[in-house]
Structures are given as structure tokens and as C-alpha cells.
Amino acid sequence: MFFSNFLCLSLTCLSDTCLSVTRLSVTRLSVPVGLSVTRLSVPVGLSVSSCCVGAEPGRHWEEFERLLLPSVMDGLLSLASRLMSRLSINMTACLSVCLSVCLSVCLSVSLPVCLSVLSSLHYEQLQVCDDVTVSLQCVSLWINICTDSVMLLLNDAVGQLAVSADEAVGRAAVRLVLLIGGQLEPRLQTLLLRFRGQSSDRLLDKDWRGRGFDQEVDQLITLLRSVSTEHVQAACVIQAAWRSHCTRRRVKSLQRAVCLLQRRYRYLSVCLSVCLSVTVNAHVCVRRQRARREFHQKQRQLLQLLPPGQVQAYLAECERRAAVLIQSAWRGYRQRRQHNTHTHTLQHTHTQQQAARTLQRAVRYFLKRRRALKAPPTPSLWIGQNGLTDSRRAELKRQVDEHVALHPGSVSVSQCESLHAECERLLVAVLQSRETQRREETHRQALLVHIHTQLEQLADAPSLSVVTATDADMFLSPSAPVAARARQSHNATLQAGRLPWWRKLGDDVTSSPGSTPPDGLEAELGGLFLGGGAS
């Protein structure tokens, strides 16, 4: 109690001192001295504001809020207005001091102080100031006051929710937070970010559900858990970019790791294959040496069993066989070398001959073209050429008659007639024999068709255990070969009718009776070809 009274008295003295120093600095002193005194009075005002913030007036709180704080604010605002009037003299120093005074006002603000500040004439003078910095500082003053007040209220409400267990206190705190959220909806996300990390939604769900105001609790939980769509999208974009970056790094590292593993695996595979091949070769060599050693041991044992007189003969035979083997290997090597040399020589000779033929062909073609260019053009040989007149025709006829008279023929006219008659007789005989040969050839081809058809039927015939009378009659009746022959003849006739005109000028217009029609003819005509053509 004594400390509270002492603090109130001290604050009153400090405020009066500040006001007197301010008035003295502004009215009576010269400009430099007044500015220095003003600078000295600013720390005093800041100290007064700091003392007002932490003061506990006790039972004198009404005098403290209604008399002391307004008088302190009036002195600080008066100091700020005086400094504003001195801006034209020393702008930098006055602005710094004015900002310090505004900070002091911000520290000591409360509801009665706000009313006192808004109704003060000195504050109106600050508002009508032409300087941008002073106007900006006035606006920032109220922004800081409002933000600090809201944050203090939110801190108080959250603290009551965390500490108190009374239903009335919880209901009032929840309604206060909802009211602030409804009034400050544009700044709601910024304000709630300070309380989302403190598990406020779990605290409300655990401690304050079932107390009779579940609707308000649900609204507050929804409000706390709400996040703007832009923040969600930005977070998704950042997370996707980070995941893609991590994935790309992992893919690159995986690719390098896979390449390293594959390289190592290939190297180990090659080493293993080399080791296996070396091991196998070593085993093969060991087995060969063992077999050769056993063979020589067995041969020595056999030689020991032979009589002494036959040993030399056997050794001589072995030497002869070895010499023959060496000589045969040498002859083979020599023949192969000679053959390779001869083959190379033949290839070289063949290349030279081919080049010579190519050159000769080109030279002959060149000379032929030169001769053709140098030769005079030959006149046309037809009768209606230009320059062949009636006199020329008579001269040519006379030359022909003279040539015939000078070179008479060795055969007379009667001999020519008899020769023509003999030729006609021989031609008739040949034609008659050709007809007979054609009938024989047709009969022969029919027999071949019959034989081939029966061979195909025998190849496709069922086994004797399942054969029927119908199958046996098919082999005994000649109707199937005849039908096959008719079908082939019909197909050959159709094929001949489809030929172009220049293919129909000779005797071989129709195909031979034994010829096989093309593959697409049966499919085009819609029939089924029965085999039997003679090859």
C-alpha cells in the first residue's frame, strides 16, 4: 500500500517535471538550447510511460487512470506538437525525438488514455501536420495499439481456457475468441497462427466439450483448423517441388548405383568365367597328362612282356609311324600354303581380267559411238521415198531383169513344182503322225493323272481297321480320276481364255493337260482342285 502511494506520487512529480521542462524548452530558451533541453525531456517522458505501464495504484486506481495518465499524455502530446513546430529548424533531430515521444504514448495507452488522446488539441495539431513521417507515425501508433490490444485479449482468452475449469469462464473465453474472429476476419489467419501450434483445438476438444456450449466449441475448433486455400495450394506446390527435387536426386543416385552394380556384376561375371575356363583347362591338362602317363606306363609294361628280339622291331615300327605322321603333317601344311598362295594369285588374275574386260567393253562402246557419228546417214528403203520417180523405177526393173538373165537358176520350173508337191506330202504325213502322238500323249498323261490321284488317295486313306466299303469302291471306280482329269482340263481352258491376245498367237495357247493350275485359280473359280498333275 505504501509502495503504491509512493509510486503514484513519484509519477505525478515526474509528469509535472516533464511538462515544465517541455514548456521551458519551447517558450523561454533559444532554439539550440531549447532543442537540447527537449532532447533531455524525452527520456524523462519515456521513463514516465514505462513507470505507468508497470504501476499498481491499488485503491487510488481511479485517480491514476482519470487524472494522472491523462495529464502524462497531455504533456507528451504537447511535447510532440512543440517538436512538430520545430521541424523547419532541425528536421532530423526533431523527427527522432518526436518518434520517441510517440513510442512513449504507445506504451502508456489505455481506454481512458485513448479518449484523452483523441480529445486533445495537441493530437489534432499532430494530425494536421504536413510532414509525411509524422502522419505515418500517428497511423502506425493506432495500428500497433489495436494489434497489441487484440493480441493481449487473445492471450488472456487462451490462458483462461488453459488454466480455468469453470464453465462460465470457458463459455466467455470461447465467445470472446469467436467475436474477435468475426470482427477481424481478414486478419484472422495471422492472429490464429500464433495459437495453432499450441494444440488449442485438442485442448478445447478434450477439456471443454460436454459443458453445455458444444456449438461454440465446434465453431472455435473449425475456426482454428481453417486454413486458407492459397496457403494450402502454396504448401502443395512447395511440397511437390521438394518431393520432385528429392525424387530427381534419388533417381540420379539410383541410376549411378545401378550402373555401378551392373559394371561390378559384369566384371565379376567375366572374372568368374575366366576363372572357370582356367580351372577347366587346368583339369583337362591334368587329365590328359594322367592319361598320357598311364598310357606310357601301360606301354612300358607291355614292352617288358615282349621278348628281347621283338622290342627293337616294335620300336622301329613306332619310329616309322611317327615319321609318317610328321611327314603327312608337313605335306598338309605345305599344300595348304601353296593352295592359299595359288588362290590369292587366281583372285588377283581374275580381278585383272575383269578390269581388262571392263576397259575393253568401254573402249568398244566408245569406238562404236564414234563410228556411228562419223558414218553418213543411210537413206530410207521404202518405195515411197523422195526422189523415186517412174524413170527410176523403170531403170531398177531393167537392172533386175539383166541380173536374172546373166545369172539363171539351177532348178527348173518342173523341178520346183515336184519339190513343192513332195513338201506338201511330207507335211501331211507329219501332221497325221502328230495327231497320233497327241492322242498317245493324252492317254499317257491321263494314266499318270490316274496313278497320282490313286497315290494321293492311298496317302490319305484310313487304316485297314476302320476302312469301309465306300472307301474300297473309291479305289475301284475310275470316276474320281476321270473327274480330276476333267477338272484340270476345264481349269486349263479357263486359264487359256484369260490370257492376253499376244499369248494366243502360237500353238501352245492352252496349257498342257498335265499342268497344274495356278494357286489362286481354284479359289477364284470356287472349285476344289484334285491332285494328280505329273511333275
Summary of the structure (lengths in Angstrom):
residues: 535
radius of gyration: 66.1
end to end distance: 140.2
largest distance: 183.0
contacts: 1292
relative contact order: 0.03
helix: 81%
strand: 0%
